[in-house]
């Protein structure tokens, strides 16, 4: 399968909290992210087509950004984790610029 990413992925060096804004609960952990999407691992239900309003929080860096995302693929694991690829469908321009700055510091590909 060919890689169709348009933007570089980055693994965050600090803990990134992903909060579901509808429930105010931790949703998943960030495996990596780009300015257009995220790979998340969690135990919450996620399926292709699901739309979530999440908040990315990196306390150590003073970063907090609400984002709208759509699940483009989800794969349950034997460990009861679910890995899911999410496309960012809504983010404020100022938050997107901060996200780009963070990613440039930690690009993995």
RAJOBEL-V296447 format. One record per pair of residues at least 24 apart in sequence whose ideal C-beta (glycine too) atoms are under 6 Angstrom apart, sorted by the first residue. I is the first residue (numbers start at 1). J is the second residue. Records with the same first field share a line. If there is no record, write none. Layout:
I: J + J
This chain:
7: 34 + 35 + 36
8: 107 + 109
9: 34 + 108 + 109
10: 103 + 106 + 107 + 108
11: 108
13: 106
14: 58 + 60
16: 56 + 58
17: 57
18: 54
19: 55
21: 53 + 55
27: 54
35: 99 + 100
36: 88
37: 86 + 87 + 88
38: 86
39: 85
40: 84
41: 81 + 83
46: 71 + 74 + 82 + 84
47: 74
65: 95
67: 91
